Amino acid sequence: MAYKTINPYTNEVVKEYSNTTDQELEEALQIGKNLYEKFKTQPVKERGKILHDVAAKIREQADELARACTIDMGKLFTEAQGEVELCAIIADWFADHSEEMLKPEPVETSAHGTAEIQHHATGGF
């Protein structure tokens, strides 16, 4: 069964999509898994550079993305522009702060030696 994108303001059918096949879904999941395996070993600073690139790409395509929000969600264009910019701001923020947020945290212990909390990638988005 296909699904449709309907402009909530006009009730116009914007586009109709067919459902993903099991094979297409498996291929997409495998691509995601492969990228996760590649990126989880990259230093946080390098992943931050990628997030800055994502933010730049969002800003580069801001009007197109805002138009999609307007059509798909019925948002006013100026509100959609603000939402798109917020996404870019969030990507930049995590790019700038992840290294500090993910650094190992020492933990006091009564045992001999040292302990720390380490943060490791567990998935992707």
For each residue, the residues with C-beta under 8 A, 3 or more apart:
1: 19
2: 16 17 18 19
3: 16 17 19
4: 13 14 15 16 17
5: 13 14 15 16 17 71 72
6: 11 12 13 14
7: 10 11 12 14 71 72 74
8: 11 73 74
9: 74
10: 7
11: 6 7 8
12: 6 7
13: 4 5 6 16
14: 4 5 6 7 71 72
15: 4 5
16: 2 3 4 5 13
17: 2 3 4 5
18: 2
19: 1 2 3
20: 24 25 28
21: 24 25
22: 25 26
23: 26 27
24: 20 21 27 28
25: 20 21 22 28 29
26: 22 23 29 30
27: 23 24 30 31
28: 20 24 25 31 32
29: 25 26 32 33
30: 26 27 33 34
31: 27 28 34 35
32: 28 29 35 36 124
33: 29 30 36 37
34: 30 31 37 38
35: 31 32 38 39 124
36: 32 33 39 40 121 123 124
37: 33 34 40 41
38: 34 35 41 42
39: 35 36 42 47 50 121 124
40: 36 37 120 121
41: 37 38
42: 38 39 46 47
43: 46 47
44: 47 48 98 99 102
45: 48 49 99
46: 42 43 49 50
47: 39 42 43 44 50 51 98
48: 44 45 51 52 94 95 96 98 99
49: 45 46 52 53 95
50: 39 46 47 53 54 95
51: 47 48 54 55 91 92 94 95 98
52: 48 49 55 56 91 92 95
53: 49 50 56 57
54: 50 51 57 58 91
55: 51 52 58 59 88 89 91 92 95
56: 52 53 59 60 88
57: 53 54 60 61
58: 54 55 61 62 65 84 87 88 91
59: 55 56 62 85 88
60: 56 57
61: 57 58 64 65
62: 58 59 65 66 81 84 85 88
63: 66 67 81
64: 61 67 68
65: 58 61 62 68 69 80 84
66: 62 63 69 70 77 80 81 83 84
67: 63 64 70 71 77 80
68: 64 65 71 72
69: 65 66 72 73 75 80 83 84
70: 66 67 73 74 75 76 77 80
71: 5 7 14 67 68
72: 5 7 14 68 69
73: 8 69 70 80
74: 7 8 9 70
75: 69 70 79 80 83
76: 70 79 80
77: 66 67 70 80 81
78: 81 82
79: 75 76 82 83
80: 65 66 67 69 70 73 75 76 77 83 84
81: 62 63 66 77 78 84 85
82: 78 79 85 86
83: 66 69 75 79 80 86 87
84: 58 62 65 66 69 80 81 87 88
85: 59 62 81 82 88 89
86: 82 83 89 90
87: 58 83 84 90 91
88: 55 56 58 59 62 84 85 91 92
89: 55 85 86 92 93
90: 86 87 93 94
91: 51 52 54 55 58 87 88 94 95
92: 51 52 55 88 89 95 96
93: 89 90 96 97
94: 48 51 90 91 97 98
95: 48 49 50 51 52 55 91 92 98
96: 48 92 93
97: 93 94 100 101
98: 44 47 48 51 94 95 101 102
99: 44 45 48 102 103
100: 97 103
101: 97 98 119
102: 44 98 99 119
103: 99 100
104: 116 117 118 119
105: 116 117
106: 114 115 116
107: 115 116 117
108: 115
109: 113 114 115
110:
111: 115
112:
113: 109
114: 106 109
115: 106 107 108 109 111
116: 104 105 106 107
117: 104 105 107
118: 104
119: 101 102 104
120: 40
121: 36 39 40 124
122:
123: 36
124: 32 35 36 39 121
125:
